[in-house]
């Protein structure tokens, strides 16, 4: 499932939905670092290419992962 989700992120690197899916899968696998790295890559890419931040749902997921609540 992670490989498929990673392909979605690779195909749509500005997609919050794809990033959230990958973040959740990494988290379920116990890899918090990979989940948060996925968020960071999305945030950087959105900022560089569109001057935007990840959407509220994605930011909330990242915050909950950081706090161990997801």
C-alpha positions, 0 to 999 in steps of 0.5 A: 500500500505504501508503494502505491501511495508513494506513486500517487504522491510522485504523480501529484506532488501538490496533492494534500489528499495523496500526502495524507494517505501516505502519511497515515500509512507510514504512521500505521507502519510505525514510521513517524519520521517518514510520515512527517517527512512526507508532510514537510516535502509537501509543505516545501513544494507548495510554498515554492511552487504556489506560495501556499501552505498545506490545507487545514486537514493535512496540517491537523494530521501532521500536528496530531502525529507530532503530538502522538494523537493520530 
